[in-house]
Amino acid sequence: MDLTIDPKEVAAVIEDFIKTYVHNAGLKNVVIGLSGGVDSAVVSILCKRALGRDNVTCIFLPDDSTPVEDIRHKDVLVKKFDLVCKEKNITHLVEEIRRSCIVE
């Protein structure tokens, strides 16, 4: 049994799935949350290839505890793959959630 995987073929199948799923949902645009990690990077690239640059918006929501390496990874990804990315620091939201969840 040959278990060889052709990455280009797999990517094409996934891109086809993305196109079909988004179309069947009656949509043409998607929003992808970037973390600076591999999973969100792969998803954002596959979505861009499937739907086109103008139909994919990435968002990056760091707070003060976000590792500098994650920010650097996001910057490299966005530049190298020409992704549309919006960024908003959410430190104040994270702090408010922490405060509201503390039971005294």
Secondary structure, 3 states (H helix, E strand, C coil): CCCCCCHHHHHHHHHHHHHHHHHHCCCCCEEEEECCCHHHHHHHHHHHHHHCHHHEEEEECCCCCCCHHHHHHHHHHHHHCCCEEEECCCHHHHHHHHHHHCCC
